[in-house]
Amino acid sequence: MNAPISSLPTRSEPGPAATAPVDEASARLDQALREARRLAAPVGFGASAPAPAAAAAARPMPAAGWLMETLAAFLQPPRGTDPLRALVLHLAASLRCDRVALGLRRRAASEMEVLAVSDLNRPSEAAELVRDLHAAMSEAAASACTLTHPSRRAVPLHPGLAHVQLGRVLGACAVCTVPLGLDGRVVGALTLQRDLGAPFRTEEILRLEQAAQFLAPMLRMHVERRRRDPLAGLGGWPAGLAPLRRPLMLGAAALLCALALLPVRREVVAPAAVHGLHERQLVAPRDGFVAVVHARPGARVVEGQPLVDLDGEGARQELRAAEAAQSQAETAVSEALARHDQAQLVVQMARVDEARARAEQARAELERGRVLAPMSGLVVAGDLSRSVGAPVRRGEALMTVAPAEGFRLVLWVDERDIAAVRVGQTGALRVSASPGRAMALTVTRVTPVATLREGRNGFEVEAALAQAAPALRPGYEGVARLEAGRQLMVRALLGRLPDWLRMSWWTLAG
């Protein structure tokens, strides 16, 4: 009764076991039951014989008939019912169990998986219960023999902690786990639970072990068929569509192939930035300090408007010194004229000219310290409002001004897509500031020099808008899509995977 799986009769092919004569199987099983009753009598199983009338009313179904009904419940389940669930429901009803669970190995070396529970439509709905059932099945698979809780007397092998824990799930219940053996390996297990007052009898365990020998090859074939055909276990086909299952699946496959070969539009997607049609960068005309800032980025300016004033204290001091020297020289000229001193007159007039030149140079330096707008437009870069008093050097960039009308687009195209971009190619642009509006564009120039961006290599492509966009501003960023012909839908779904595989193969194999 608790014999190891290796000692039970196993067959590598399920055909002979499934086609054995019913009479011979019934005779062998009835003989085993009589022997079990004789051995169980001394230890308390069947110690008192029931009355003839009560015995006739409680007489169980013959072993062969019960076995045939069990196999039929699995082989011919109701329409739309999973065979595994039909099997556990039949075992729960015929053996008066509160719960019957079936676990199988999907592959020879895989972990046991609980696939059907009689009182659960989906085993995944009760994770803790499934975990306890899995532990009990694993214990029986490790011992390769039937385990019961509470343990029967005169049985040397006692159940492990998993069976004790599972016996507490329903408060207090009896548990029996029968492994399913095939070719000397455990391919699954059946775990049964019912009230503790009705423990599993020896003849019931013999029936389960006998049924396990017939069910093991059938369950293995069922699992392999489900693994080969994942749609086989879905079920639920309407009665009118069941004969059309194969034609419908072939039609669906043909439709998928047709859709995969359908040509679709190909587009090159690239990030884009909006720049002014021609931008002017303003630099510091001389060394100095930032004194006054008249405009910030985003401000509209007109040509000649002051933008930045540099500190001109040194130039003003030079201007005052030059004006003072000029005044002294002019006074000396007047005195020389009064004295009719021709030599002194010539010297003082030269000093007047020198002082006047120094004053003009100081005034020019003061004028150069004021940076003016070179054209009307927008200030797009250079926020110096927080740099007042900061030193600047001659030639250092201060601000950038771009015209308010007329823009150019700069697209960054990945090097894997640059071959599909040509001058004159059309596309559309959407900026983050107004994502609901698409603006038409045309490629005007492809830069032949690659640039690195975010660790990838790419090329800058310039484009122009087909129509004026008053709401557009320099500095806007968005995404551009360039039309690049047509391609198969399967190629569009795979993306760059074929190119990566081709490049990897060429790299490895040459």
C-alpha positions in Angstrom: 0.0 0.0 0.0 2.9 2.3 0.7 5.2 0.6 -1.8 7.7 2.8 -3.6 6.9 3.9 -7.1 9.8 1.9 -8.5 8.2 -1.3 -7.2 4.8 -0.5 -8.8 4.3 -2.0 -12.3 5.2 0.6 -14.8 5.1 0.6 -18.6 6.9 2.9 -21.1 3.9 2.9 -23.4 0.4 3.5 -22.2 -1.2 1.4 -25.0 -1.1 -2.1 -23.3 -2.2 -0.8 -19.9 -5.2 1.1 -21.4 -6.3 -1.9 -23.5 -5.9 -4.6 -20.8 -9.0 -6.8 -20.4 -11.5 -5.4 -17.9 -12.2 -8.8 -16.3 -8.6 -9.5 -15.5 -8.1 -6.0 -14.0 -11.3 -6.4 -11.9 -10.2 -9.8 -10.7 -6.8 -8.6 -9.6 -8.2 -5.4 -7.9 -10.9 -7.4 -6.1 -8.3 -9.9 -4.9 -6.1 -7.0 -3.6 -9.1 -5.5 -1.8 -9.9 -8.8 -0.1 -6.3 -9.2 1.0 -6.3 -5.6 2.3 -9.4 -6.2 4.4 -7.9 -9.3 5.9 -4.7 -7.4 6.8 -6.5 -4.4 8.2 -8.9 -6.4 10.5 -6.3 -6.9 13.4 -5.4 -3.1 13.5 -8.9 -1.8 13.6 -10.0 -1.4 9.9 -13.3 -3.2 9.5 -13.2 -4.8 12.9 -17.0 -4.9 13.3 -19.1 -6.4 10.5 -22.1 -4.4 9.6 -25.6 -5.8 9.5 -26.6 -7.5 6.2 -29.1 -4.8 5.2 -26.7 -2.0 6.1 -23.9 -3.7 4.2 -26.0 -4.0 1.1 -26.9 -0.3 1.3 -23.3 0.9 1.9 -21.7 -1.5 -0.6 -19.2 0.5 -2.7 -19.1 0.5 -6.4 -17.0 -2.4 -7.8 -13.3 -1.4 -8.3 -13.4 -2.0 -12.1 -16.5 0.0 -12.5 -15.1 2.9 -10.5 -11.9 2.8 -12.4 -13.7 2.9 -15.7 -15.8 5.9 -14.6 -12.7 7.7 -13.4 -11.0 7.2 -16.8 -14.1 8.2 -18.6 -14.3 11.4 -16.5 -10.9 12.4 -17.8 -11.2 11.1 -21.4 -14.7 12.4 -22.0 -15.2 15.6 -19.9 -18.3 17.8 -20.4 -18.1 20.2 -23.3 -16.2 23.3 -22.4 -14.6 21.7 -19.2 -10.9 21.1 -18.7 -10.2 17.4 -18.5 -8.0 17.9 -15.4 -10.7 19.7 -13.6 -13.3 17.1 -14.6 -11.0 14.4 -13.1 -10.6 16.1 -9.7 -14.3 16.8 -9.5 -15.1 13.2 -10.2 -12.7 12.0 -7.6 -14.0 14.5 -5.0 -17.6 13.3 -5.6 -16.9 9.5 -5.8 -14.7 9.4 -2.8 -16.6 12.0 -0.7 -13.7 14.4 -0.4 -13.8 18.0 0.5 -10.9 18.8 -1.8 -9.0 17.0 -4.5 -5.9 18.6 -6.1 -3.8 17.4 -9.1 -0.2 18.3 -9.7 2.0 17.5 -12.7 5.4 18.1 -14.0 5.3 19.8 -17.4 8.7 18.4 -18.2 10.8 15.5 -16.8 13.1 17.7 -14.6 10.7 20.5 -14.0 9.1 21.5 -10.6 5.7 20.1 -9.6 2.9 22.5 -10.5 -0.7 22.4 -9.1 -2.9 22.4 -12.2 -6.4 21.6 -10.9 -8.2 21.9 -7.6 -11.8 20.7 -7.2 -13.1 23.6 -5.2 -11.2 26.4 -7.1 -11.9 27.5 -10.6 -8.4 28.9 -10.9 -5.6 27.6 -8.6 -3.9 31.0 -8.8 -6.8 32.5 -6.8 -5.5 30.9 -3.5 -1.8 31.3 -3.4 -1.3 30.1 0.2 -3.4 26.9 -0.4 -1.6 26.1 -3.6 1.7 26.5 -1.8 0.6 24.0 0.9 -0.6 21.6 -1.7 2.6 21.9 -3.7 4.6 21.1 -0.5 2.6 18.0 0.2 2.9 16.8 -3.4 6.7 17.4 -3.3 6.9 15.3 -0.1 5.1 12.4 -1.7 7.2 12.7 -4.9 10.4 12.7 -2.8 9.4 9.6 -0.9 8.0 7.9 -4.0 5.1 6.3 -2.1 1.6 7.2 -0.8 1.6 9.4 2.3 -1.4 9.8 4.7 -2.2 12.1 7.6 -3.0 10.9 10.3 -0.5 8.2 9.7 -1.9 4.6 9.6 -0.7 2.1 12.1 1.8 -0.6 11.0 3.2 1.8 8.4 6.9 2.6 8.8 6.8 5.8 6.8 5.2 8.8 8.4 4.0 12.0 6.7 6.1 15.1 6.8 5.5 18.6 8.0 3.8 19.6 4.8 1.0 17.0 5.3 0.6 18.1 8.9 0.3 21.7 7.8 -2.2 20.9 5.0 -4.3 18.9 7.6 -4.9 22.1 9.5 -6.1 24.1 6.5 -9.8 23.1 6.9 -9.5 23.0 10.7 -8.8 19.3 11.1 -8.9 17.0 8.1 -7.4 13.8 6.8 -4.9 14.1 3.9 -3.8 11.5 1.4 -1.2 12.0 -1.4 -0.8 9.4 -4.1 2.2 9.9 -6.5 1.8 9.2 -10.2 4.6 7.0 -11.4 5.7 6.4 -15.0 8.9 4.6 -16.1 10.3 4.7 -12.6 9.8 8.5 -12.2 7.2 10.6 -10.5 5.3 12.7 -13.0 2.6 14.0 -10.7 0.6 13.6 -7.6 -3.0 13.5 -6.3 -3.8 15.1 -3.0 -7.1 14.4 -1.3 -8.6 16.0 1.8 -11.7 15.2 3.9 -13.1 15.2 7.4 -10.8 13.8 10.1 -13.6 11.6 11.3 -13.6 9.6 8.0 -9.9 8.8 7.4 -8.8 7.2 4.1 -9.3 3.4 4.3 -6.9 0.9 2.9 -9.2 -0.2 0.1 -9.6 3.4 -1.0 -5.9 3.9 -1.1 -5.5 0.8 -3.2 -8.1 2.0 -5.6 -6.3 5.4 -5.9 -2.9 3.6 -6.5 -4.4 1.4 -9.1 -6.0 4.4 -10.8 -2.7 6.2 -10.7 -1.1 3.5 -12.8 -3.7 4.0 -15.6 -3.8 7.8 -15.3 -0.1 8.5 -15.3 0.6 7.8 -19.0 -2.7 9.6 -20.0 -1.8 12.7 -18.0 1.7 12.7 -19.4 0.3 12.6 -23.0 -2.2 15.4 -22.1 0.5 17.6 -20.7 2.7 17.1 -23.8 -0.2 17.8 -26.2 -1.0 21.0 -24.3 2.6 22.1 -24.4 2.8 21.5 -28.2 -0.6 23.2 -28.8 -1.1 26.0 -26.2 -4.6 26.7 -27.6 -5.7 23.1 -26.9 -6.4 23.9 -23.2 -8.4 27.1 -23.8 -11.6 25.3 -24.6 -14.8 27.2 -24.6 -15.4 26.8 -28.3 -19.1 27.2 -29.2 -20.9 24.0 -30.3 -21.4 25.3 -33.8 -17.7 26.4 -34.2 -16.1 23.3 -32.7 -15.9 21.4 -36.1 -14.5 24.7 -37.7 -11.7 25.0 -35.1 -8.9 24.0 -37.5 -10.1 26.0 -40.5 -10.6 29.1 -38.3 -7.1 28.7 -36.9 -5.6 28.3 -40.4 -7.6 31.3 -41.6 -6.3 33.4 -38.7 -2.7 32.3 -39.5 -3.2 33.2 -43.2 -4.7 36.6 -42.1 -1.7 37.3 -39.9 0.7 36.4 -42.7 -1.2 38.7 -45.1 -1.0 41.5 -42.6 2.7 40.9 -42.0 3.3 41.3 -45.8 1.1 44.4 -46.0 3.2 47.5 -47.1 3.1 50.4 -44.7 4.6 53.8 -44.7 8.1 54.1 -43.4 9.2 57.1 -41.3 12.5 58.3 -39.9 11.9 59.7 -36.4 14.4 62.3 -35.1 14.5 64.9 -32.3 14.4 68.4 -33.7 15.2 71.9 -32.4 14.0 75.3 -33.8 16.7 77.9 -34.5 16.5 81.4 -36.0 17.0 81.8 -39.7 20.2 83.7 -39.0 21.4 84.3 -35.5 23.8 87.0 -34.3 26.0 86.5 -31.3 27.0 89.6 -29.3 30.4 89.6 -27.7 32.1 91.9 -25.1 33.9 94.7 -27.0 36.5 95.2 -24.3 37.5 94.0 -20.8 35.3 95.3 -18.0 32.5 94.5 -15.7 28.8 94.0 -16.3 27.1 97.2 -15.1 23.5 97.2 -16.5 21.4 94.6 -18.2 18.6 96.0 -20.4 17.1 92.7 -21.9 16.8 89.0 -21.0 16.1 86.0 -23.2 12.7 86.0 -24.7 12.5 89.8 -24.9 11.7 91.5 -28.2 14.2 94.1 -29.2 14.6 96.6 -32.1 17.8 97.5 -34.0 20.0 99.8 -32.0 18.4 99.2 -28.6 20.9 98.9 -25.7 21.2 95.4 -24.3 24.1 95.5 -21.9 26.2 98.3 -20.4 29.8 97.5 -19.3 31.4 99.4 -16.4 33.1 102.5 -17.9 34.7 104.1 -14.8 38.2 103.8 -16.2 37.1 105.4 -19.5 35.3 108.2 -17.6 38.4 108.9 -15.5 40.5 109.0 -18.7 38.0 111.4 -20.3 38.1 113.7 -17.2 41.9 113.7 -17.2 42.0 114.4 -21.0 39.5 117.3 -20.7 41.5 118.8 -17.8 44.8 118.5 -19.8 43.0 120.1 -22.8 41.8 123.0 -20.7 45.3 123.6 -19.3 46.8 123.5 -22.7 44.3 126.0 -24.1 45.1 128.4 -21.2 48.8 128.1 -22.0 48.1 128.8 -25.6 46.3 132.0 -24.6 49.2 133.1 -22.5 51.7 132.4 -25.3 49.6 134.5 -27.7 49.6 137.4 -25.2 53.4 137.2 -24.9 53.9 136.8 -28.6 56.0 133.7 -27.8 55.9 131.7 -31.0 57.8 128.7 -29.7 55.7 128.3 -26.6 52.6 128.8 -28.8 53.5 125.8 -31.0 54.2 123.6 -28.0 50.9 124.4 -26.2 48.9 123.9 -29.4 50.4 120.4 -29.8 49.4 119.6 -26.2 45.8 120.8 -26.9 45.6 118.4 -29.9 47.0 115.6 -27.8 44.5 116.2 -25.0 41.6 116.5 -27.5 42.6 113.1 -29.1 42.7 111.5 -25.6 39.3 112.8 -24.8 37.9 111.5 -28.1 39.4 108.1 -27.4 37.9 108.0 -23.9 34.4 108.9 -25.3 34.8 106.1 -27.9 35.6 103.7 -25.1 32.5 104.8 -23.2 30.4 104.2 -26.3 32.0 100.8 -26.9 31.0 99.7 -23.4 27.3 99.7 -24.5 26.2 96.6 -26.4 23.4 97.4 -28.9 21.0 95.1 -30.7 22.3 94.5 -34.3 18.8 93.8 -35.6 15.1 93.5 -34.6 14.1 90.2 -33.2 14.2 88.1 -30.0 16.9 87.5 -27.5 17.3 83.7 -27.5 20.3 83.2 -25.2 22.4 85.0 -22.6 20.8 85.7 -19.3 23.1 88.2 -17.6 20.6 89.5 -15.0 22.4 87.5 -12.3 25.9 88.5 -13.5 25.8 92.2 -12.7 29.3 93.1 -11.5 30.9 90.0 -13.0 34.0 90.6 -15.0 34.0 89.9 -18.7 36.9 89.7 -21.2 37.0 91.0 -24.7 35.4 88.6 -27.2 33.4 86.7 -24.6 29.8 85.9 -25.7 27.2 87.8 -24.0 23.8 87.4 -25.8 22.3 85.8 -28.9 19.7 87.6 -31.0 17.6 85.9 -33.7 14.9 87.4 -36.0 11.3 86.9 -34.9 10.3 85.7 -38.4 11.9 82.9 -40.4 13.2 79.7 -38.8 15.4 76.8 -39.6 15.1 73.3 -38.1 18.0 71.2 -37.0 17.3 67.4 -36.8 19.5 64.8 -35.2 19.3 61.6 -37.2 20.8 58.3 -36.0 23.5 57.0 -38.2 21.4 53.8 -38.8 18.7 55.9 -40.4 20.8 58.5 -42.2 20.9 56.5 -45.5 17.1 57.0 -45.9 17.3 60.8 -45.6 17.8 63.0 -48.7 17.6 66.7 -49.6 14.0 67.6 -50.6 12.5 64.9 -48.4 9.2 66.0 -46.7 7.9 65.3 -43.3 6.2 66.8 -40.3 7.2 68.5 -37.0 5.5 68.6 -33.7 7.0 70.8 -30.9 6.4 70.2 -27.2 4.9 73.6 -26.8 2.0 72.7 -29.2 1.9 68.9 -29.7 -1.6 69.1 -31.3 -0.3 70.9 -34.4 1.8 69.3 -37.1 3.9 71.6 -39.3 5.1 70.5 -42.7 8.9 70.7 -43.4 11.4 70.0 -46.2 14.9 68.8 -45.8 17.4 71.4 -47.1 20.8 70.1 -46.1 22.4 66.9 -44.7 25.5 67.6 -42.7 28.3 65.2 -43.7 30.0 65.4 -40.3 28.8 63.0 -37.5 28.3 64.2 -34.0 28.0 62.2 -30.7 24.8 62.6 -28.7 23.9 60.6 -25.6 26.4 58.0 -26.4 25.2 57.4 -30.0 26.5 58.6 -33.3 24.4 60.6 -35.6 24.2 63.5 -38.2 22.6 66.9 -38.1 20.0 67.5 -40.8 18.7 71.0 -41.6 15.1 71.6 -42.7 12.8 74.5 -43.5 9.1 75.0 -42.7 6.8 74.9 -45.6 4.5 77.6 -44.2 5.0 80.5 -41.8 4.4 79.6 -38.1 3.8 82.8 -36.1 3.5 80.9 -32.8 6.9 79.2 -33.2 9.9 80.5 -31.2 13.6 79.9 -31.5 14.7 77.3 -28.9 11.5 75.1 -29.2 12.2 71.4 -29.3 10.1 68.6 -30.6 10.1 65.5 -32.8 10.2 65.3 -36.6 9.0 62.4 -38.8 10.5 62.2 -42.3 8.7 60.1 -45.0 11.1 57.4 -46.2 9.1 55.3 -48.6 7.2 52.1 -47.8 8.1 48.8 -46.1 6.5 45.6 -45.0 4.6 45.6 -41.7 6.7 42.7 -40.3 9.8 44.8 -41.0 8.2 47.8 -39.2 7.3 45.6 -36.2 10.8 44.1 -35.9 12.4 47.5 -36.1 16.2 47.4 -36.1 16.4 43.8 -35.0 17.2 42.4 -38.6 19.9 45.0 -39.1 21.4 44.2 -35.7 21.4 40.4 -36.4 22.9 41.0 -39.8 25.7 43.2 -38.4 26.3 40.7 -35.5 26.5 37.8 -37.9 28.9 39.6 -40.2 31.0 40.6 -37.2 31.3 37.0 -35.9 31.3 35.0 -39.1 32.7 37.5 -41.6 
